[in-house]
């Protein structure tokens, strides 16, 4: 959980304009930090910067293939944390670094805001933080105003403070591991947005309970839906039952334990062995750490709920949601119609 409590905590703010280098858009650099004289504007900016991060439980860290100190953003943030007097100079370096990576033809230019927070509460710890935010999209606003006892209407374009396009908060903890970093990217699913996380920031997920829970949920889903049907005779209803039992395990338990999960969810010794073998295959293929035990992250489980789909799709005619007793549904084959069927048992209709 991230929280900035007061406008006085925003020690420094500077704004640069970063265009698209390929399109020959300019890079416009401010010479000094912005002086916030209006407390209302400061409060609005804080909301614009911080609000998108408040429910973000996923953290990253800066990385580099050779040496973490060769990661540019890590280096520039380290210099600011070491001496805040370096803030403006290093903010210019950050802007130049982003401009260098703004080469995809679909990347939009926009304002780059760089901030220094003296006090930021993150997961119960009060630390310094550096914020890097970029606005790429502008909205049109109607302006209604009174003129000579009559109302007039005009329009203007500006930034919607409820829609942060891209953001990064760097917390001054765990420096040797690449800092603790939180990221927002409103268009992260588009190919052109990869530059923000992978090229500009160069970050990877921290090996924490959130990441471990997310990894194991995906592993379980792939094992049940892909590997089990290859090795054992299993229909879709059996798969859904295992998905429901997996979902219940992650929701009800505070800690994941490999042997306990295998016995409670899978049960059959052959299925248990297949699951443990698949865990090794998954670890090697995706190069991910999959420990035997870890604390289960509730935010990660909530985010991954869609993985455990309990929907039985029958051609284009029916969707059957299966949430409970496996014995209340039977599968059969109608010889006369040459079609499969399901028989459902229930006590009352609602």
C-alpha positions as CSV (number, residue, x, y, z in Angstrom):
1,X,0.0,0.0,0.0
2,X,1.4,3.4,-1.0
3,X,0.5,6.7,0.7
4,X,1.8,10.2,0.5
5,X,0.1,12.1,3.3
6,X,0.9,15.8,2.8
7,X,1.8,18.3,0.1
8,X,4.9,19.3,1.9
9,X,6.2,15.8,1.2
10,X,6.6,16.7,-2.5
11,X,9.9,18.3,-2.1
12,X,10.8,18.8,-5.7
13,X,9.0,18.7,-9.1
14,X,10.3,19.4,-12.6
15,X,8.6,19.0,-16.0
16,X,10.2,18.2,-19.3
17,X,8.6,17.6,-22.7
18,X,9.7,14.4,-24.3
19,X,8.7,13.9,-28.0
20,X,9.1,11.0,-30.4
21,X,12.7,10.9,-31.6
22,X,11.9,9.0,-34.7
23,X,9.3,11.6,-35.7
24,X,11.8,14.3,-35.0
25,X,9.7,15.7,-32.2
26,X,11.7,17.9,-29.8
27,X,13.1,17.2,-26.4
28,X,12.4,20.4,-24.3
29,X,14.2,20.5,-20.9
30,X,13.3,22.8,-18.0
31,X,16.2,24.6,-16.5
32,X,15.0,24.5,-12.9
33,X,12.3,22.8,-10.7
34,X,8.8,24.1,-10.6
35,X,7.8,26.3,-7.7
36,X,4.4,25.2,-6.4
37,X,2.8,28.3,-4.9
38,X,-0.8,27.1,-5.1
39,X,-1.6,24.4,-2.6
40,X,-4.7,23.3,-4.6
41,X,-2.6,22.6,-7.7
42,X,-0.1,20.7,-5.5
43,X,-2.9,18.6,-4.0
44,X,-4.3,17.8,-7.5
45,X,-0.9,16.8,-8.8
46,X,-0.4,14.5,-5.8
47,X,-3.7,12.8,-6.6
48,X,-2.8,12.6,-10.3
49,X,0.6,11.0,-9.5
50,X,-0.2,8.7,-6.5
51,X,-3.8,7.6,-6.8
52,X,-3.1,4.9,-9.5
53,X,-0.6,3.2,-7.2
54,X,-2.6,2.9,-4.1
55,X,-4.0,-0.6,-4.8
56,X,-0.9,-1.8,-6.6
57,X,0.7,-4.7,-4.6
58,X,3.1,-5.8,-7.4
59,X,6.7,-4.6,-7.2
60,X,9.7,-4.6,-9.6
61,X,13.4,-3.9,-9.3
62,X,15.9,-2.4,-11.7
63,X,18.1,-4.9,-13.5
64,X,20.9,-5.1,-16.0
65,X,22.5,-8.1,-17.7
66,X,26.1,-7.1,-16.8
67,X,26.0,-4.7,-13.8
68,X,23.0,-3.0,-12.0
69,X,25.0,0.2,-11.9
70,X,24.9,0.3,-15.7
71,X,21.1,0.7,-15.6
72,X,20.7,4.4,-16.3
73,X,17.5,5.1,-14.3
74,X,18.9,3.2,-11.3
75,X,22.1,5.3,-11.5
76,X,20.2,8.6,-11.8
77,X,17.9,7.8,-9.0
78,X,20.8,6.7,-6.8
79,X,22.5,10.0,-7.3
80,X,19.3,11.9,-6.3
81,X,18.9,9.8,-3.1
82,X,22.6,10.4,-2.3
83,X,22.3,14.2,-2.7
84,X,18.9,15.9,-3.4
85,X,20.9,18.8,-4.9
86,X,21.5,16.5,-7.9
87,X,17.7,16.5,-8.6
88,X,17.5,18.8,-11.6
89,X,20.6,17.6,-13.3
90,X,19.6,13.9,-13.0
91,X,16.0,14.7,-14.0
92,X,17.5,16.0,-17.3
93,X,19.4,12.8,-17.7
94,X,16.2,10.7,-17.1
95,X,14.4,12.8,-19.8
96,X,17.3,12.3,-22.3
97,X,17.3,8.6,-21.6
98,X,13.5,8.3,-22.2
99,X,13.9,10.4,-25.4
100,X,16.5,7.9,-26.7
101,X,14.1,5.1,-26.3
102,X,11.0,6.9,-27.7
103,X,11.5,5.6,-31.2
104,X,8.5,3.4,-31.9
105,X,6.3,5.2,-34.5
106,X,3.2,4.9,-32.3
107,X,4.8,6.3,-29.1
108,X,3.2,9.7,-28.3
109,X,5.1,12.6,-27.0
110,X,4.1,14.2,-23.7
111,X,5.1,15.9,-20.5
112,X,7.5,14.1,-18.2
113,X,7.1,14.9,-14.5
114,X,9.8,14.0,-12.2
115,X,9.3,14.4,-8.4
116,X,11.1,13.8,-5.2
117,X,9.0,12.8,-2.2
118,X,10.7,13.2,1.2
119,X,8.2,11.0,3.0
120,X,6.2,8.2,1.4
121,X,4.5,5.4,3.3
122,X,4.9,2.1,1.5
123,X,3.9,-1.2,3.2
124,X,4.1,0.5,6.6
125,X,7.6,1.9,6.1
126,X,8.4,5.6,5.7
127,X,10.9,6.2,2.9
128,X,12.0,8.7,0.3
129,X,10.7,8.2,-3.2
130,X,11.3,9.4,-6.7
131,X,8.4,9.6,-9.1
132,X,8.6,9.5,-12.9
133,X,5.3,10.1,-14.6
134,X,4.4,10.7,-18.3
135,X,1.2,12.2,-19.7
136,X,0.6,11.2,-23.4
137,X,-3.1,11.7,-23.9
138,X,-5.1,15.0,-23.7
139,X,-8.8,15.4,-23.3
140,X,-11.2,18.2,-24.4
141,X,-13.0,20.1,-21.6
142,X,-16.0,22.4,-21.8
143,X,-15.7,25.7,-19.9
144,X,-18.9,27.3,-18.7
145,X,-18.5,30.8,-17.3
146,X,-20.6,33.9,-16.6
147,X,-20.1,37.0,-18.8
148,X,-22.2,40.1,-18.5
149,X,-24.9,38.3,-16.6
150,X,-25.1,35.5,-19.3
151,X,-23.4,32.2,-19.4
152,X,-21.0,31.4,-22.1
153,X,-19.5,28.1,-23.2
154,X,-15.9,27.5,-24.5
155,X,-13.5,24.6,-24.6
156,X,-9.9,23.8,-23.9
157,X,-7.7,20.8,-23.9
158,X,-5.8,19.5,-21.0
159,X,-4.7,16.5,-18.9
160,X,-7.3,14.3,-17.1
161,X,-5.9,14.0,-13.6
162,X,-7.9,10.7,-13.2
163,X,-6.0,9.0,-16.0
164,X,-2.2,8.7,-15.5
165,X,-0.7,7.2,-18.7
166,X,2.6,6.0,-17.4
167,X,4.2,6.2,-14.0
168,X,7.0,4.8,-11.9
169,X,7.7,5.2,-8.1
170,X,11.2,4.3,-7.0
171,X,11.5,3.8,-3.2
172,X,14.8,4.3,-1.4
173,X,15.0,0.7,0.0
174,X,16.8,-2.4,-1.2
175,X,19.3,-0.4,-3.2
176,X,21.7,-3.3,-3.6
177,X,18.9,-5.4,-5.2
178,X,17.8,-2.6,-7.6
179,X,15.4,-0.6,-5.4
180,X,11.8,-1.4,-4.8
181,X,9.8,-0.1,-7.8
182,X,6.1,0.2,-8.6
183,X,4.9,0.7,-12.1
184,X,1.7,2.0,-13.8
185,X,1.2,1.7,-17.6
186,X,-2.3,2.3,-18.8
187,X,-1.6,0.8,-22.3
188,X,0.8,-1.9,-21.3
189,X,-0.9,-4.5,-23.6
190,X,0.1,-2.6,-26.7
191,X,3.4,-3.4,-28.4
192,X,4.6,0.2,-28.5
193,X,4.2,0.5,-24.7
194,X,7.0,-2.1,-24.0
195,X,9.5,0.6,-24.2
196,X,8.4,2.1,-20.8
197,X,9.1,-1.0,-18.7
198,X,11.6,-3.0,-20.7
199,X,13.7,-0.4,-22.6
200,X,13.5,2.8,-20.5
201,X,13.2,1.4,-17.0
202,X,14.7,-2.1,-17.5
203,X,12.9,-3.7,-14.6
204,X,11.9,-7.2,-13.6
205,X,9.5,-8.5,-11.0
206,X,10.7,-8.9,-7.4
207,X,10.8,-12.5,-6.1
208,X,8.2,-11.8,-3.4
209,X,5.0,-13.5,-2.3
210,X,3.0,-11.6,-4.9
211,X,5.2,-12.9,-7.7
212,X,5.4,-16.4,-6.3
213,X,1.6,-16.6,-5.9
214,X,1.0,-15.4,-9.4
215,X,3.5,-17.8,-10.8
216,X,2.0,-20.8,-8.9
217,X,-1.6,-19.9,-9.9
218,X,-0.5,-19.9,-13.6
219,X,1.4,-23.1,-13.2
220,X,-1.6,-24.9,-11.7
221,X,-4.0,-23.6,-14.4
222,X,-1.7,-24.8,-17.2
223,X,-1.1,-28.1,-15.5
224,X,-4.9,-28.8,-15.1
225,X,-6.0,-27.6,-18.5
226,X,-3.1,-28.7,-20.7
227,X,-0.9,-31.4,-19.1
228,X,-3.5,-33.5,-17.1
229,X,-5.7,-34.2,-20.2
230,X,-2.6,-35.4,-22.1
231,X,-1.7,-38.0,-19.4
232,X,-5.0,-39.0,-18.0
233,X,-8.6,-39.6,-19.2
234,X,-10.3,-36.4,-18.1
235,X,-13.3,-34.4,-19.3
236,X,-14.0,-30.7,-19.0
237,X,-16.1,-31.1,-15.8
238,X,-13.3,-32.9,-14.1
239,X,-10.9,-30.1,-15.0
240,X,-13.4,-27.5,-13.7
241,X,-13.6,-29.4,-10.4
242,X,-9.9,-29.2,-10.0
243,X,-9.8,-25.6,-10.9
244,X,-12.4,-24.8,-8.3
245,X,-10.5,-26.8,-5.7
246,X,-7.3,-24.9,-6.6
247,X,-9.1,-21.6,-6.3
248,X,-10.5,-22.5,-2.9
249,X,-7.0,-23.5,-1.7
250,X,-5.4,-20.2,-2.6
251,X,-8.3,-18.2,-1.1
252,X,-8.5,-20.1,2.2
253,X,-4.8,-20.8,3.0
254,X,-2.3,-18.2,4.2
255,X,0.7,-20.2,3.0
256,X,1.3,-22.4,0.0
257,X,2.8,-25.8,0.7
258,X,3.6,-28.1,-2.3
259,X,2.9,-31.4,-0.7
260,X,-0.3,-30.2,1.0
261,X,-1.7,-28.7,-2.2
262,X,-0.9,-31.8,-4.2
263,X,-2.7,-34.1,-1.7
264,X,-5.7,-31.8,-1.0
265,X,-6.4,-30.7,-4.6
266,X,-5.1,-33.6,-6.8
267,X,-5.3,-36.5,-4.4
268,X,-4.4,-39.4,-6.7
269,X,-0.6,-40.4,-6.4
270,X,-0.1,-40.5,-10.2
271,X,-1.6,-37.0,-10.6
272,X,0.6,-35.8,-7.7
273,X,3.8,-37.1,-9.4
274,X,2.7,-35.6,-12.7
275,X,2.2,-32.2,-11.0
276,X,5.7,-32.3,-9.4
277,X,7.3,-33.2,-12.7
278,X,5.4,-30.4,-14.4
279,X,6.6,-28.0,-11.8
280,X,10.2,-28.8,-12.8
281,X,9.4,-28.4,-16.5
282,X,7.6,-25.1,-15.9
283,X,10.6,-23.8,-13.8
284,X,13.0,-24.7,-16.6
285,X,10.9,-23.4,-19.5
286,X,10.0,-20.1,-18.0
287,X,13.2,-19.7,-15.9
288,X,11.1,-18.9,-12.8
289,X,11.7,-19.7,-9.2
290,X,8.9,-22.0,-7.9
291,X,9.6,-22.7,-4.2
292,X,7.9,-25.5,-2.3
293,X,6.6,-23.1,0.3
294,X,5.7,-19.3,0.3
295,X,3.2,-16.9,1.8
296,X,0.1,-16.5,-0.3
297,X,-0.6,-13.0,-1.5
298,X,-4.3,-12.1,-1.4
299,X,-4.0,-9.3,-3.9
300,X,-2.3,-11.7,-6.4
301,X,-5.1,-14.2,-5.9
302,X,-7.7,-11.6,-6.5
303,X,-6.0,-10.4,-9.6
304,X,-5.7,-14.0,-10.9
305,X,-9.3,-15.1,-10.2
306,X,-10.0,-15.1,-13.9
307,X,-7.5,-17.9,-14.4
308,X,-9.8,-20.3,-12.5
309,X,-12.6,-20.3,-15.0
310,X,-15.5,-22.6,-14.0
311,X,-17.4,-22.3,-17.3
312,X,-18.4,-25.3,-19.3
313,X,-19.0,-24.1,-22.9
314,X,-21.3,-26.3,-25.0
315,X,-21.1,-25.4,-28.7
316,X,-22.6,-22.0,-29.1
317,X,-25.8,-22.8,-27.3
318,X,-25.0,-23.0,-23.5
319,X,-22.6,-21.8,-20.9
320,X,-22.8,-23.8,-17.7
321,X,-21.2,-22.3,-14.6
322,X,-20.0,-25.1,-12.2
323,X,-19.3,-23.9,-8.6
324,X,-20.0,-26.8,-6.4
325,X,-20.7,-30.6,-6.1
326,X,-19.2,-32.6,-9.0
327,X,-21.8,-35.3,-8.3
328,X,-24.6,-33.0,-9.4
329,X,-23.7,-33.2,-13.1
330,X,-23.5,-36.3,-15.3
331,X,-22.1,-36.6,-18.9
332,X,-23.6,-39.0,-21.4
333,X,-24.1,-39.8,-25.1
334,X,-27.5,-39.9,-26.9
335,X,-27.3,-42.7,-29.6
336,X,-30.5,-41.6,-31.3
337,X,-29.3,-38.0,-31.8
338,X,-25.6,-38.9,-32.0
339,X,-24.8,-36.1,-29.6
340,X,-23.3,-35.7,-26.1
341,X,-25.4,-34.4,-23.2
342,X,-25.1,-33.3,-19.6
343,X,-27.7,-34.1,-16.9
344,X,-27.9,-31.5,-14.0
345,X,-29.4,-32.3,-10.6
346,X,-30.8,-29.5,-8.3
347,X,-33.3,-29.0,-5.5
348,X,-34.8,-25.6,-6.4
349,X,-34.8,-23.2,-9.3
350,X,-34.0,-19.5,-8.6
